[in-house]
Amino acid sequence: MPTDSKLPGIDGASNISGPPIDGPIGQALWARADAVLPGRAMFMTRSARYAGPGVQPGFIDEAEGCRVRDADSRWYLDLNCGNGPNLLGYRHPEVEAAARRQAERGDLMPYFPSAMVDFCERLLRWSPGFDWTLPVKAGSDATALAMRIVRAARNRDRLILFRQAYHGNNAEQSLRHERHPAAALNNLYRLDWNDPAALDAFPAEAAEQVAAIMLNPIDQPSGVPASEASAEFVQAVHRFRQRTGALVILDDVRSGFRLHPQGSHRAMGLDPDLLCLGKALANGHAVGALLGKEPLRAAASSILYTSTYIYSAVCFRAAIATLDVYERDNAFAAIQRAAERLRAGVLAAAGRHGLDLRFTGPASHPNVLFAQDPGCARGERFAYEAARRGLLFHPRLAWFVSAAHDDAAIDEAIAIADAALAACA
Ligand code: PMP
């Protein structure tokens, strides 16, 4: 994420020479949006402007499977998956049927819905090794709650995070652009990613104040190559816990369900004390969760945590159906296969056109970038040429593959990417 005051795609000049992707309705919506929304506050994943002016359609009004329709009624093949959540494809029939059945009976009601207990039990069956779970609404809620629980458990204030890692939308979790009270960040150390020596050399006296290390499975800031946690780094995290008593939080909000079928910690060889989930957990419905082990149950019980909409029953039913379909259909394997075909096909096309395009990070949610393209100008052009031809992906953020990307969709995506790359070459 950029930390300077100039934000690519918002403040920068357009890198495209053709007409904007938005049609007249989309363009009118931008004018209306600018009147009622502070423009830069929502610059990140939710704004097509962050992709570059005119590079992507600004407003999407309908979605099904792996396809989306913009406000001007144009359909696209989509590789954003709602920035991750759509694991099984938009509006998966079984997930939507489960949600609808519950919606007909009630969603937000007094006290707890039984769906909440069903959901918690189902989630704990999904990844053995955790003993309790707390439902939340969003990834930011899961990481914020984890931060509170480790502080309560260890009676220590500080946390270790890694350089550019994004963990959510409050001051401590994000890299903020606006002025904030310095004290808000006083309790954080930001160390280098994949640097075991930085953890090993962390001074013992300072370590006594560290409640936890919080890490992502992948270092994946926008617009730069992604890098997975090395085995040596994971070992250093375990060593740090052993040496200092600090806990380990894995933020699996983005990678969850796409790196390993039972949580990214299993792909990494990491043994986290807390696991944060969001995004893909309910195939687009608003539910996240924190999973924890027995020794942290008392600390979790000491936290007062409530929020009006946590207890909505519909999203719990959607999450249960998502987990059922994901496991029954081995959606993980389908996603890997589709993603590897996509990567191979797009890389071959780039090679044919003499372009140095790179896929970094896992195939299922890679950062796809040109070499020697620091401002992502070439990436914007590629995303624009693809959108013109009916394929959407973000030039700076991860591409996401879902189980709805069948062979025909992947072949179509490769063919469009090929034509778009030819236009860029
Ligand atoms: N952690 C990571 C790694 C994320 O990618 C995100 C969202 N992009 C979050 C936390 C925050 O999740 P949410 O936007 O659902 O609050």
Residues whose N, C-alpha, C, O or C-beta is under 5 A from the ligand:
A	BS01	PMP	A138 G139 S140 D141 Y166 H167 G168 D251 V253 R254 G278
